[in-house]
Amino acid sequence: MLSSHFPSFRIRQPQLPDSWQDDIITCAHYFNTWRDLDGSSVTSREQDFGMSDTITVGTVAGGRVAENLPWLFDLYRTTFLEAVNNLGLGRYTTATDVRSAININSISPGGRYEWHVDSNPLTALLFVTEHAPGLGGELVFRADPRVAPDESWEHVVHPVPGELLMFDARRAAHWVTRVGGDKLRITVPMNYYLADDGMVSRPADLDGYLYGE
């Protein structure tokens, strides 16, 4: 476990095919839909951290991923799910809505991702591109100021291509620092839900906020 503040685990994924990185990067460049995020979602914590600028993020929704990278969608449902279920945190299942089950996210040089919390019990994040320490693009976690205002810890994760980060961020706010260099920062976020809950739900406004529908 990487952090004592909330469940987070990081493992290398040798099951990835030889061309995995090029395939994901190509898919991102070809199918990205760029949207402005203004901090208005119920999961956003932008105002809590004093952020007011609108940010632009590229997203390839799950349907496109399943259609164009079927091996990646299969890993989400099999190998990655097995890794999640081996954490000893409970028995998890995949999302029922393919659109939000798995995405490819891109951040342009000079851009960042907003402060937010997750609505699902566990997120798996596959790092695709490498960004050296000191050049931005770090994933930073802090306690959700709305539920734990007295906690002041911080946990920083540097992207390493091919590593899978698994975490519960319903009570941990997180963002991506501004990306330096001259290439996109690309990751693959995947949503998992507790199987015994019998519910796979998302906030009513979240998909419209992220996908424009």
C-alpha positions as CSV (number, residue, x, y, z in Angstrom):
1,M,0.0,0.0,0.0
2,L,1.4,3.4,-1.0
3,S,-0.4,5.7,1.4
4,S,-1.7,5.3,4.9
5,H,-4.2,8.0,4.4
6,F,-6.5,6.1,2.0
7,P,-6.2,2.7,0.2
8,S,-3.8,3.1,-2.8
9,F,-1.7,0.4,-4.5
10,R,0.6,0.6,-7.5
11,I,1.7,-2.4,-9.6
12,R,3.4,-3.1,-12.9
13,Q,1.3,-4.7,-15.6
14,P,3.4,-7.2,-17.6
15,Q,0.3,-8.4,-19.4
16,L,0.2,-5.4,-21.7
17,P,0.8,-6.2,-25.3
18,D,4.0,-5.0,-27.0
19,S,2.3,-2.1,-28.8
20,W,0.1,-1.0,-25.9
21,Q,1.5,2.4,-25.5
22,D,1.5,3.4,-29.2
23,D,-2.0,2.0,-29.6
24,I,-3.4,4.1,-26.7
25,I,-1.6,7.2,-27.7
26,T,-2.8,6.9,-31.3
27,C,-6.4,6.3,-30.1
28,A,-6.2,9.4,-27.9
29,H,-4.9,11.6,-30.7
30,Y,-7.5,10.3,-33.2
31,F,-10.7,10.2,-31.0
32,N,-10.2,12.8,-28.2
33,T,-13.2,15.0,-27.5
34,W,-12.0,18.2,-25.9
35,R,-14.2,19.7,-23.2
36,D,-14.0,22.7,-20.9
37,L,-14.5,21.8,-17.2
38,D,-15.6,24.8,-15.1
39,G,-15.8,23.2,-11.6
40,S,-19.6,23.0,-11.6
41,S,-19.9,19.2,-11.1
42,V,-21.0,17.8,-7.7
43,T,-17.7,15.9,-7.6
44,S,-15.5,19.0,-8.3
45,R,-13.5,20.6,-5.5
46,E,-12.1,23.5,-7.5
47,Q,-13.6,26.2,-5.4
48,D,-12.6,24.5,-2.2
49,F,-8.9,24.7,-3.3
50,G,-9.3,28.3,-4.6
51,M,-9.2,27.4,-8.3
52,S,-11.3,29.5,-10.7
53,D,-9.9,28.9,-14.2
54,T,-11.7,26.8,-16.7
55,I,-9.6,23.8,-17.9
56,T,-9.7,21.8,-21.1
57,V,-9.4,18.0,-21.0
58,G,-9.4,15.4,-23.8
59,T,-11.5,12.3,-23.3
60,V,-12.1,9.1,-25.3
61,A,-15.3,7.6,-23.9
62,G,-15.6,3.9,-23.2
63,G,-17.5,3.0,-26.3
64,R,-14.7,4.2,-28.5
65,V,-12.1,2.4,-26.3
66,A,-14.0,-0.9,-26.5
67,E,-14.4,-0.6,-30.3
68,N,-10.9,0.5,-31.2
69,L,-8.8,-1.1,-28.4
70,P,-10.7,-4.3,-27.5
71,W,-7.7,-5.8,-25.8
72,L,-7.7,-2.8,-23.3
73,F,-11.4,-3.2,-22.7
74,D,-10.9,-6.9,-22.1
75,L,-8.1,-6.2,-19.6
76,Y,-10.5,-3.9,-17.7
77,R,-13.0,-6.7,-17.4
78,T,-10.5,-9.5,-16.6
79,T,-6.9,-8.9,-15.6
80,F,-7.3,-5.5,-14.1
81,L,-10.5,-6.6,-12.3
82,E,-8.6,-9.6,-10.9
83,A,-5.9,-7.2,-9.6
84,V,-8.5,-5.0,-7.9
85,N,-10.2,-8.0,-6.3
86,N,-6.8,-9.2,-5.0
87,L,-6.4,-6.1,-2.9
88,G,-8.4,-7.5,0.0
89,L,-10.7,-4.5,0.1
90,G,-13.9,-6.3,-1.0
91,R,-15.3,-7.9,-4.1
92,Y,-15.6,-5.5,-7.1
93,T,-17.4,-5.6,-10.4
94,T,-17.2,-3.5,-13.6
95,A,-19.4,-0.6,-14.6
96,T,-22.7,-1.3,-16.4
97,D,-22.4,1.8,-18.6
98,V,-19.5,1.3,-21.0
99,R,-19.2,5.0,-21.7
100,S,-17.9,5.7,-18.2
101,A,-16.5,2.3,-17.4
102,I,-13.1,3.1,-19.0
103,N,-11.8,6.3,-20.6
104,I,-8.6,7.7,-22.1
105,N,-7.8,11.1,-20.6
106,S,-5.4,13.6,-22.2
107,I,-4.0,16.8,-20.8
108,S,-2.1,19.2,-23.1
109,P,1.2,20.8,-22.2
110,G,0.4,23.7,-19.9
111,G,-2.9,22.1,-18.8
112,R,-4.0,20.4,-15.7
113,Y,-6.9,18.3,-14.3
114,E,-9.4,19.8,-11.9
115,W,-9.5,19.1,-8.1
116,H,-12.3,16.5,-7.6
117,V,-13.3,13.4,-5.7
118,D,-14.5,10.1,-7.2
119,S,-18.0,8.7,-6.9
120,N,-17.1,5.0,-7.3
121,P,-15.6,2.9,-4.6
122,L,-12.4,2.1,-6.5
123,T,-10.5,3.6,-9.4
124,A,-7.8,1.9,-11.4
125,L,-5.5,4.3,-13.4
126,L,-3.1,3.1,-16.1
127,F,-0.3,5.5,-16.7
128,V,0.5,5.7,-20.4
129,T,3.0,8.6,-20.9
130,E,6.0,9.4,-18.9
131,H,6.6,12.8,-17.3
132,A,9.8,13.3,-15.3
133,P,9.7,14.6,-11.8
134,G,9.8,18.3,-11.8
135,L,8.1,18.7,-15.2
136,G,4.5,18.6,-13.8
137,G,1.8,16.1,-14.5
138,E,1.9,14.6,-11.0
139,L,-1.3,13.2,-9.5
140,V,-1.7,14.8,-6.1
141,F,-4.1,13.6,-3.4
142,R,-5.3,15.5,-0.3
143,A,-8.1,14.9,2.2
144,D,-11.5,16.1,0.9
145,P,-11.9,19.5,2.5
146,R,-15.7,19.0,2.8
147,V,-15.5,15.8,4.9
148,A,-12.1,16.1,6.5
149,P,-11.2,19.8,6.8
150,D,-8.7,19.2,9.7
151,E,-6.5,16.8,7.8
152,S,-3.5,18.2,6.1
153,W,-1.7,15.3,4.4
154,E,-0.6,15.2,0.8
155,H,0.4,12.2,-1.4
156,V,2.1,12.7,-4.8
157,V,2.3,10.1,-7.5
158,H,4.6,10.5,-10.6
159,P,3.4,8.9,-13.8
160,V,5.3,5.8,-14.9
161,P,4.2,4.2,-18.1
162,G,2.7,0.7,-17.7
163,E,2.0,1.0,-14.0
164,L,-1.5,0.6,-12.6
165,L,-2.5,2.7,-9.6
166,M,-5.6,1.6,-7.7
167,F,-7.2,3.8,-5.1
168,D,-10.4,4.8,-3.3
169,A,-10.8,8.5,-3.7
170,R,-14.3,9.1,-2.5
171,R,-12.9,11.0,0.5
172,A,-9.5,12.0,-1.1
173,A,-9.6,15.0,-3.4
174,H,-7.1,14.9,-6.2
175,W,-5.8,16.8,-9.2
176,V,-3.1,16.7,-11.9
177,T,-0.5,19.5,-11.7
178,R,0.2,21.5,-14.8
179,V,1.9,19.5,-17.5
180,G,5.3,20.6,-18.6
181,G,7.2,19.6,-21.7
182,D,5.8,19.3,-25.2
183,K,3.6,16.1,-25.2
184,L,0.1,15.1,-24.0
185,R,-0.2,13.5,-20.6
186,I,-2.3,10.4,-21.2
187,T,-3.9,8.0,-18.7
188,V,-6.6,5.4,-18.7
189,P,-9.0,5.7,-15.8
190,M,-11.3,2.7,-15.0
191,N,-14.2,2.6,-12.6
192,Y,-15.1,-0.3,-10.4
193,Y,-18.0,-0.9,-8.0
194,L,-18.6,-3.1,-5.0
195,A,-20.4,-6.2,-6.3
196,D,-22.3,-6.9,-3.1
197,D,-23.9,-3.4,-3.1
198,G,-26.1,-4.3,-6.1
199,M,-25.8,-0.7,-7.3
200,V,-23.6,0.9,-9.9
201,S,-24.5,4.5,-9.8
202,R,-23.0,7.9,-10.7
203,P,-24.1,11.5,-9.7
204,A,-26.8,12.7,-12.1
205,D,-24.8,15.6,-13.4
206,L,-21.4,13.9,-13.9
207,D,-21.7,12.3,-17.3
208,G,-23.1,15.5,-18.8
209,Y,-20.3,17.4,-17.3
210,L,-17.6,15.0,-18.7
211,Y,-19.2,14.0,-22.0
212,G,-21.6,16.8,-22.8
213,E,-24.7,14.7,-22.8
